[in-house]
């Protein structure tokens, strides 16, 4: 039994007033809670995400704080690489804040970025080589010197190469930040067995774009100036490879009335922020995109002049190809009603050229993810949101056709 120490005469703690909103977007723990609450309340339409920061204190600055240096840098806690300010005193990193000079993150920093000092000074962070001295899984390790580690690695690599099996040497790493050095080393050794974080992250997405339009990056939409966004499984409100920059621009578009339609297998925070959310069967995103391309081509809602100038297939051949992917077929596979697919395809086309798609990394995180994203990319380019339109899905300004 828990005693109740609160009586009628006990003074209750007063709720802390919410900080005033600021033009700069600086994300803290309280803000994350506010985002979750706002997203949950947004099921009926556009929820409000209010990013705030604590008001600046007017108290005198301590002498130690006055000696703190603000050093600009780039965050490496994820691949977005937002601009940050490291606050350093006596050679120790005290905290991380956003850099307002960064044109992408614009002074904002997420909770993961703020946690940078915790990673830097983690007591379990590996700072020297360890050699296993027990059976695998026993957790028995011994600290060795760098020279000993280099010698053992070199001996093993030499033995593998002398046997004529260099491919048996596999190089596994996290996010590759030194492409040229690593590639030169592995090429010189003679092994193609190079694995990194991307193989489990964005490989499907990048490969799909590269083989469809020659680009290898993720989502490059002009989200801030769009009027209509088709979202295929991307949870940009919580996690995205361009997280803060994308979220900032997407919410600005939403404030201006842009419509967001999400096809997602679960009710994510992004789905909750959407005007419409459709719970699709996993891995069917690309089928929906193809069915929309079918509608736009069949009803001649496309930009035929652009397609004939920029596609390696004329518009009529593209229409002939997507004719087999009917909305009724997509309904059977995805669960999204055929009439809904037709309606959304028409709305998307009517918003051209201020319409775009976003899908990293939901649609590609399936066994057929590469083909999902090829279908989405190809269908987007079939629609009147041309890859080179000022507010379309790729780049601007519009280049001269060949």
Secondary structure, DSSP 8 states (H G I E B T S, - for coil): -------TTS----------B-SS----HHHHHHHHHHHHTTTTS------B------S---HHHHT-EEEEEE--SSTT--EEEEEEETTEEEEEEE-TT-TTTTT---HHHHTHHHHHT-TT---S-EEE-SSTTS--EEE--HHHHHHHHHHHHHHHHHTT-GGG--EE-SS-S-HHHHHHHHHHHT---EE-GGGGTTHHHHHHHHHHHS--SS----GGG-SEEEEES--TTT--TTHHHHHHHHHHHHHTT-EEEEEESS--HHHHHSSEEEE--TT-HHHHHHHHHHHHHHTT-S-HHHHHHH-SS-HHHHHHHHTTS-HHHHHHHH---HHHHHHHHHHHHHTTTSEEEE-TTTTTSSTTHHHHHHHHHHHHHHTTS-TTSTTSSS-SS-----
